[in-house]
Amino acid sequence: MATRTITRHAVQRYIERVDRSATPATASRHLADLVTGGRVRPKPRSWTVVDPAPGKVFIYSASEPDVCLVATRDAVVTVLTRDLCRGGRGHVEHHRVAHHRHATLVPPPAWNPRMLEEAA
């Protein structure tokens, strides 16, 4: 199995979504353990509401069955939970794709000074 870097973003999302008491070092170690012991899948499980894409893989571990690591060949880029995908924490926008229910995590809009002009 290829070695994957654990990104800061993934560490932050692990702390935010899985274990709020974890330190960044602890979260990073736990993520590395999940990668080592996890199963890499090219398609997400049914509860994971993120579209598959070339180069994107999904890592699931029996030790944390409600956690999904979204990764590329080189890095773990974010952490999703079953609760998040159900709409428990965070913002998820649902849409239909090829007769399957999928979702895209939607970040807040970037600040743009023109917004004030358009609102006036």
N, C-alpha and C positions, 0 to 999 in steps of 0.2 A: 504494500500500500504506500502511496506517495505521502511524503511529509507535508503537512499543511501548516502554514503560519496562522496563529490565532490573532486576529486584528483587535485593535483597541475597541472598535465599535462592537465586535462580538463580545468582548469582556464586559463592556458597559451594558449591553442588552442582557447578558446572563445575569448580572447583578440586578438589573431593573425588573426582569421578567421571571427569573427562577429563584434566586437566593439573595434577597436584599441585605443579608448580614455578611455576605462574602466580601473579602478584600479583593482588589484587582489581582493580586498574586494567587490567591486561592481560586478565584474564578478561572484564571488562565490555566492553572493546573487541572482543575476539574474539566474544563473544555478539552484539554489535551487528552485526558483519560477517556472522555466520551468519543473523541475521534479515534483513538486507538482501539477501543472496545466496541465501537459502533459499526453498523451496517451501512454501507454507501449505496444509495439508490439513485438512478437517473431520473426517476419520477417520484413526486411526493406522495405520501400516504393520503388517504381520502380526507383526513381532517386538516391537512396542511394546505392552506388556501393561497398558495403561490404557484404561478405558472412555471412549468419546466422550461428550460431554455438550453441551447447548446453551451456546454462548458459549466453549467450549473448542476450541482449534485446536492442530495439531501442525506444527512447522516442521522441515523436513529440508533439509540442504545437501549438495550433491555433494562439497564440500571436507571434510566430516566425516560420511561416510555411516553411521557407527555411533552418531550422536548425534541425539537428538530434543529439541527445545525445546517444552515444553508452555506454551501461552500463552492469554491471554484477548484480547479486542479491544485492551486497553490495556497489557498487561504480559506479559513472559516470567516465568512463575512458578516453573518448575523445569526441571531438565535430567536426561534419562534417557539411558542408554547401552544398547547391545545386550547388553553384558556384564551389566549390572545386571538387565535384563529376563530374562536366562537364569538369574539367581540367582548371578552371580559376585560382586557386591559389593552389600551392602544386603539388606533383607528384603523378599521379594515373596510375597504370598499368592495362590495361583491359585484360580479358581472358574469354573464354566461359565455363560455368558450367551448365550442365543439361538444355541446350537450353535457358538459360537466360544470359544476359550480367551482369557480376559482375566485381568488381575490388578489388584490394588489395592495400592499401597504402604502398608504398615502401620506407623504410628509406634509407638514404645514407649509403654506405658501411662503415663498421667499419675499422678504420686504422689498418693495419697489416704490420709490417716491411718486411714480406716476399714478399709483392707486389713489392718492389724495386728490390729484387733479381730476381723475375719472369720476370720483365720488362727488365732486363739487358741482 
